[in-house]
Amino acid sequence: MTDDKTDRIPEHGSTAQFEEDEARRERVEQMINDNQEAELSQDDYQFALQHGLIEG
């Protein structure tokens, strides 16, 4: 292990997690924009709420 922190983003923990969250955000936003909100999984719905993509 090294002390190199260049792959860490505080709110996500790592660039890999950040990239996964960004990809998920894009997918969930697209579903919302396409009026497919009812087809979001419960986890994706919670993700959308937590990230301000929809209001509860």
TIVO-2410 file (N, C-alpha, C; in nm, 3 decimals):
# residues 56
REC num residu      c1      c2      c3 atome chaine
REC   1      M   0.084  -0.119   0.000     N      A
REC   1      M   0.000   0.000   0.000    CA      A
REC   1      M   0.088   0.125   0.000     C      A
REC   2      T   0.040   0.226  -0.066     N      A
REC   2      T   0.111   0.353  -0.066    CA      A
REC   2      T   0.027   0.457   0.003     C      A
REC   3      D   0.088   0.570   0.029     N      A
REC   3      D   0.015   0.681   0.090    CA      A
REC   3      D  -0.043   0.774  -0.015     C      A
REC   4      D  -0.036   0.734  -0.140     N      A
REC   4      D  -0.087   0.817  -0.249    CA      A
REC   4      D  -0.239   0.824  -0.240     C      A
REC   5      K  -0.293   0.944  -0.223     N      A
REC   5      K  -0.437   0.964  -0.208    CA      A
REC   5      K  -0.502   1.013  -0.337     C      A
REC   6      T  -0.431   1.006  -0.449     N      A
REC   6      T  -0.484   1.062  -0.573    CA      A
REC   6      T  -0.606   0.987  -0.624     C      A
REC   7      D  -0.626   0.863  -0.580     N      A
REC   7      D  -0.743   0.787  -0.628    CA      A
REC   7      D  -0.859   0.793  -0.530     C      A
REC   8      R  -0.854   0.886  -0.436     N      A
REC   8      R  -0.960   0.895  -0.336    CA      A
REC   8      R  -1.037   1.025  -0.350     C      A
REC   9      I  -1.166   1.014  -0.347     N      A
REC   9      I  -1.255   1.129  -0.350    CA      A
REC   9      I  -1.336   1.120  -0.221     C      A
REC  10      P  -1.326   1.219  -0.132     N      A
REC  10      P  -1.381   1.206   0.003    CA      A
REC  10      P  -1.523   1.155   0.014     C      A
REC  11      E  -1.615   1.207  -0.063     N      A
REC  11      E  -1.754   1.166  -0.046    CA      A
REC  11      E  -1.783   1.029  -0.105     C      A
REC  12      H  -1.693   0.974  -0.183     N      A
REC  12      H  -1.716   0.844  -0.245    CA      A
REC  12      H  -1.615   0.739  -0.200     C      A
REC  13      G  -1.498   0.780  -0.158     N      A
REC  13      G  -1.398   0.685  -0.112    CA      A
REC  13      G  -1.295   0.649  -0.217     C      A
REC  14      S  -1.332   0.636  -0.341     N      A
REC  14      S  -1.237   0.602  -0.446    CA      A
REC  14      S  -1.292   0.648  -0.581     C      A
REC  15      T  -1.203   0.660  -0.676     N      A
REC  15      T  -1.249   0.702  -0.809    CA      A
REC  15      T  -1.340   0.596  -0.870     C      A
REC  16      A  -1.315   0.468  -0.842     N      A
REC  16      A  -1.400   0.362  -0.896    CA      A
REC  16      A  -1.543   0.377  -0.845     C      A
REC  17      Q  -1.559   0.403  -0.716     N      A
REC  17      Q  -1.693   0.422  -0.659    CA      A
REC  17      Q  -1.756   0.547  -0.717     C      A
REC  18      F  -1.677   0.653  -0.732     N      A
REC  18      F  -1.728   0.777  -0.791    CA      A
REC  18      F  -1.779   0.752  -0.932     C      A
REC  19      E  -1.702   0.678  -1.011     N      A
REC  19      E  -1.743   0.650  -1.149    CA      A
REC  19      E  -1.869   0.564  -1.152     C      A
REC  20      E  -1.881   0.468  -1.060     N      A
REC  20      E  -2.002   0.387  -1.053    CA      A
REC  20      E  -2.122   0.474  -1.019     C      A
REC  21      D  -2.105   0.566  -0.922     N      A
REC  21      D  -2.214   0.655  -0.883    CA      A
REC  21      D  -2.253   0.747  -0.998     C      A
REC  22      E  -2.155   0.797  -1.072     N      A
REC  22      E  -2.185   0.885  -1.184    CA      A
REC  22      E  -2.260   0.810  -1.294     C      A
REC  23      A  -2.219   0.688  -1.321     N      A
REC  23      A  -2.288   0.607  -1.422    CA      A
REC  23      A  -2.430   0.577  -1.377     C      A
REC  24      R  -2.446   0.547  -1.249     N      A
REC  24      R  -2.580   0.519  -1.196    CA      A
REC  24      R  -2.666   0.644  -1.202     C      A
REC  25      R  -2.607   0.759  -1.167     N      A
REC  25      R  -2.682   0.885  -1.172    CA      A
REC  25      R  -2.731   0.912  -1.314     C      A
REC  26      E  -2.645   0.892  -1.412     N      A
REC  26      E  -2.684   0.915  -1.552    CA      A
REC  26      E  -2.798   0.823  -1.593     C      A
REC  27      R  -2.788   0.695  -1.554     N      A
REC  27      R  -2.891   0.597  -1.590    CA      A
REC  27      R  -3.024   0.632  -1.523     C      A
REC  28      V  -3.019   0.664  -1.394     N      A
REC  28      V  -3.141   0.697  -1.319    CA      A
REC  28      V  -3.202   0.827  -1.372     C      A
REC  29      E  -3.118   0.927  -1.398     N      A
REC  29      E  -3.168   1.054  -1.454    CA      A
REC  29      E  -3.236   1.032  -1.588     C      A
REC  30      Q  -3.178   0.947  -1.672     N      A
REC  30      Q  -3.236   0.919  -1.803    CA      A
REC  30      Q  -3.373   0.853  -1.787     C      A
REC  31      M  -3.384   0.760  -1.694     N      A
REC  31      M  -3.513   0.695  -1.671    CA      A
REC  31      M  -3.617   0.797  -1.624     C      A
REC  32      I  -3.577   0.887  -1.536     N      A
REC  32      I  -3.668   0.990  -1.487    CA      A
REC  32      I  -3.709   1.082  -1.602     C      A
REC  33      N  -3.612   1.124  -1.682     N      A
REC  33      N  -3.640   1.212  -1.796    CA      A
REC  33      N  -3.731   1.145  -1.899     C      A
REC  34      D  -3.723   1.013  -1.909     N      A
REC  34      D  -3.806   0.938  -2.004    CA      A
REC  34      D  -3.939   0.896  -1.942     C      A
REC  35      N  -3.973   0.956  -1.828     N      A
REC  35      N  -4.098   0.925  -1.756    CA      A
REC  35      N  -4.110   0.777  -1.721     C      A
REC  36      Q  -3.999   0.716  -1.685     N      A
REC  36      Q  -3.998   0.576  -1.644    CA      A
REC  36      Q  -3.969   0.564  -1.495     C      A
REC  37      E  -4.003   0.666  -1.421     N      A
REC  37      E  -3.976   0.670  -1.277    CA      A
REC  37      E  -4.036   0.549  -1.205     C      A
REC  38      A  -4.154   0.506  -1.249     N      A
REC  38      A  -4.221   0.392  -1.185    CA      A
REC  38      A  -4.143   0.262  -1.204     C      A
REC  39      E  -4.052   0.258  -1.300     N      A
REC  39      E  -3.976   0.137  -1.326    CA      A
REC  39      E  -3.842   0.133  -1.253     C      A
REC  40      L  -3.812   0.237  -1.175     N      A
REC  40      L  -3.689   0.238  -1.096    CA      A
REC  40      L  -3.698   0.130  -0.988     C      A
REC  41      S  -3.587   0.062  -0.964     N      A
REC  41      S  -3.583  -0.032  -0.852    CA      A
REC  41      S  -3.590   0.048  -0.723     C      A
REC  42      Q  -3.619  -0.019  -0.614     N      A
REC  42      Q  -3.628   0.050  -0.485    CA      A
REC  42      Q  -3.493   0.115  -0.451     C      A
REC  43      D  -3.383   0.047  -0.479     N      A
REC  43      D  -3.250   0.103  -0.453    CA      A
REC  43      D  -3.224   0.226  -0.539     C      A
REC  44      D  -3.261   0.220  -0.667     N      A
REC  44      D  -3.241   0.335  -0.755    CA      A
REC  44      D  -3.330   0.451  -0.713     C      A
REC  45      Y  -3.451   0.421  -0.666     N      A
REC  45      Y  -3.542   0.525  -0.619    CA      A
REC  45      Y  -3.481   0.595  -0.497     C      A
REC  46      Q  -3.427   0.518  -0.403     N      A
REC  46      Q  -3.362   0.576  -0.286    CA      A
REC  46      Q  -3.241   0.658  -0.327     C      A
REC  47      F  -3.164   0.609  -0.423     N      A
REC  47      F  -3.048   0.681  -0.475    CA      A
REC  47      F  -3.093   0.816  -0.532     C      A
REC  48      A  -3.200   0.815  -0.611     N      A
REC  48      A  -3.253   0.938  -0.671    CA      A
REC  48      A  -3.297   1.037  -0.563     C      A
REC  49      L  -3.362   0.988  -0.460     N      A
REC  49      L  -3.404   1.075  -0.350    CA      A
REC  49      L  -3.283   1.136  -0.279     C      A
REC  50      Q  -3.185   1.053  -0.248     N      A
REC  50      Q  -3.066   1.098  -0.176    CA      A
REC  50      Q  -2.985   1.199  -0.255     C      A
REC  51      H  -2.989   1.190  -0.386     N      A
REC  51      H  -2.909   1.279  -0.470    CA      A
REC  51      H  -2.991   1.393  -0.530     C      A
REC  52      G  -3.113   1.409  -0.483     N      A
REC  52      G  -3.195   1.522  -0.526    CA      A
REC  52      G  -3.246   1.515  -0.668     C      A
REC  53      L  -3.250   1.395  -0.725     N      A
REC  53      L  -3.298   1.381  -0.862    CA      A
REC  53      L  -3.451   1.384  -0.867     C      A
REC  54      I  -3.514   1.343  -0.757     N      A
REC  54      I  -3.659   1.347  -0.743    CA      A
REC  54      I  -3.692   1.391  -0.601     C      A
REC  55      E  -3.813   1.433  -0.581     N      A
REC  55      E  -3.859   1.471  -0.448    CA      A
REC  55      E  -3.957   1.365  -0.399     C      A
REC  56      G  -3.947   1.332  -0.271     N      A
REC  56      G  -4.031   1.227  -0.213    CA      A
REC  56      G  -4.173   1.265  -0.190     C      A
***
